[in-house]
Each structure stands twice: as structure tokens, then as C-alpha cells.
Amino acid sequence: MTLDWSVVWQHRDALAQGTATTFLLTVATMAIAVPCGIVVAVLRLYGWSPLRSLATAYVELFRNLPLILVVYWAFYVLPILTGLGLSPLATGLAALSLNVTAYNAETFRAGINSIRRGQVEAAMALGMTRLQALRRVVVPQALRRVLPVLASTWVSLFKDTSLVSVIAVTELAYVSMQIRAQTFRVLEMLTAMAALYWLLGYPQAKIVDWIQRRWSVTE
Amino acid sequence: MNFDFGVIADNGRFLGYGVGITVVLSLVSGLTSLVLGLVVALARLYGPRGLRSLIVLYVDSMRAIPVLVVLVWTFFALPIVAGVTMSPFAAALIGLTVHLAAYAAEIVRAGIESVRPGQTRAALALGMSRAQILRRIVLPQAIVRMLPAFGSLLSVTIKDTAIASVIAVPELMRQSETVAGQSFQPIEVFTFAMLLYFLMLYPVTRGVDRVYRRVAHLGRS
């Protein structure tokens, strides 16, 4: 078995671009999924009852589907539903956002629910409106509890971006597998891909551990 | 747009075979990763120091590398290194086990550590050996507390088997792709696949909640 690791260095530009796309997807998905998750969570908790069941159905559905299937589904169904010719990147972003929004909604709902009702009641007894109580009392405490969960969702999302490679989004996994197919350097390229993901993901996992130690709430 | 769900009926057996493979792969890899996870967790808690840091590295690495990458590497690169050929199913089983065992190990460790150390000390004072304490005092309480986490791990396992489609394991995702490609009716086929996956996953999520509520009192101390 002769190995030729120079193939990795020769394709460094493509790999760097794939890495950039992976990060772009992660950041963009989170930027969409956090506000949308808050909206869905608030709808589930305080919404008009048909909207509430709709939000619940959405969260339950997407939490119980494999992401790779959602990606394929978005690829074939979104262009027909919307009538737009979406790029693979936009389709991948849509699929990831649909998935992560459902998880985030559940995170925010749990965060808000974890603040005891007595606190809202006390705030209202002091003359605050419900909205004021939510904004000044509940949300600041809920955010603190939600942050560690969001951090681990971030790491899962970073890994899950590899799944949009099946619809030819040129992120790290897709780029590496393309180079493998062109050069037939299977072992080298696949190992390089794993090593790159490891190098990028390992520090993130460690930061998550740190955030969880730092912000964990004990009652 | 008009939809024709006849394509589902025409390929019923083909898709049904996919469901079978998904179920078998989920159950088998769920079980193997549980066993490996238990061994890894015990080695991390009670093993020698060198082994412990090696296990921490393994667990954290699996948290950093995507399943897709693990599966593709196991199927395409491992045979080159090891010099053996593997069926896609075997590669998926190995890849999923190695990946999920890291998560299982963390669940087991958290469960064991959640049993207060005072109980272990009390048992030691009564003259029990370490192995006895683990078997009679710690594990019976810890296992109940681990149940909800294992439930969500099982649903993660079922979802991850869908990724095995990229290494051509003929499970539901792969079979759906094939039918969608042959019939040119991806919307009908993938929507039906969504329904099937939901029907498999939702009872797991709900069932575990129910079982846990029944047995939760056994884990209290």
C-alpha cells in the first residue's frame, strides 16, 4: 500500500473553501433557527389554540424525522411548492433551518417553563403586566438556562451540515469526496476529511463543556 | 400538481424490505453500542489512568466527527487499512456502533455518577466489595435514571441509520431514493418515507416517556 498525502495539500484551496461553506451554513442556520425557535416556542406557550397545535405538530414532526430525509425532501419538494429554482446551498440551509428550529423551539419552551410560575405571579402582584413580567423576570433567567443547550445544538448542527453533501452543496464533506473521486486517493482524502472535522469540531465540543460548567444552574 | 400514490403500492414490498433493514440495523446497532458504551463507561470510571485519558479522547472525538464521515470512512477506508472487504450493512453496523457507543458511555457515566457517593461509602463500611456495590447498589438505581436518555439515544440511532444510505445499505432511505429515481415521483415517495419514519420514531419517543413515568420511583434515593 503506497500512500500519497501530498494530494491533501494540493487541494488545500478547495478544502478551505469547503470548510468556509460548512461554517457559513452553521452560522446562517443558527441565525435563522434561534429567532424562529423563539417564535415557535412562544406560539406553543401563549398562542391562539389552533396555532398552538400547529406549532406543536411542527415541532413533533421535525424532531421525529431523519435530517437526511428532510434534505432530500426539501431538494425535490421546495422548488415545486415555491416555484423557485433554489440553489443547493439555499435548499440545504432551508432543510437545516427547519430541523434546528424545531429543536430550538423545544429548548426555549423548556427554558421558559423551568422558571417557576410563582415568579410571574409575584411580578404581577407587584403591578407588572404579563409582558413586563415575561421580559424582565422570566426571559433573563430562561436565557441563562437555555445557553448551554443551544451550545450543544450548535455542535450537532456543525456535524449535521455534512448531510447536505447529498444534494451537492460544496461543503467540507462534499468537497473531500469529490477530490477522492477525482484522484482515487481514497484513504488519504477520507482520513483528511475526518481529521479536518476533528480539528474543527473538537475545540467546539470543549467550549461547550466549558459553557455547561460555567452556566449550569443548580437549584 | 397532481399526485399519484399508486407508486407506493407498486413498490410496497421493496419499501417494506427497507423498513425491515432499518428496524434490524437500529435494534442491532442500538444493542451493540449499549454494550460497548457500558464497557467504555466502566473503564473510564474504574480503569487505570492511561486508559481513562484515552477513553476521554475517544468520546470527545466522536462528539466532534459527523456520523456521515465515520460511516464513509468505515466503508471505504477501513477495508484498505485492514485488508478485509465488508458488506455495506457490516460497515454501517461497525460505524454506528463506534459512534453511538461514545454517547451511550456518557449516559452510563452520568447515571452512575448521579448515585451519591455516600451510598458507596456506606456499602463499603458494611463490607461489600466494589463489584458487589456496583451490582447491588449503584447500577439498579442508575439504570432507571438512564432510561430516558437511552430512549432518546434509540431515536437518534433510528435517525442515524438513514445516513447509512450513503454507503448503499438497502434501508428505508436508500430504497426510497431508488424508487423515487425510477418512478420520477420523488414527492410522493419521500413524503411517504417521512410518514413511515415518523410512525417508527414517534412511538419510541412516547413509549420511553411512559415506561419511565412507571418506573421513575425505583431510581429515587
Interface residues (C-beta under 8 A of the other chain):
Chain A: M1 E60 L61 R63 N64 L65 P66 L67 I68 L69 V70 Y72 W73 Y76 V77 I80 V155 K159 D160 S162 L163 S165 V166 A173 M177 R180 V186 L187 L190 T191 M193 A194 Y197 W198 L200 G201 Y202 Q204 A205 K206
Chain B: M1 D60 S61 R63 A64 I65 P66 V67 L68 V69 V70 V72 W73 F76 A77 I80 V81 S155 I158 K159 D160 T161 A162 I163 S165 V166 M173 S176 E177 A180 P186 I187 F190 T191 A193 M194 Y197 F198 L201 Y202 T205
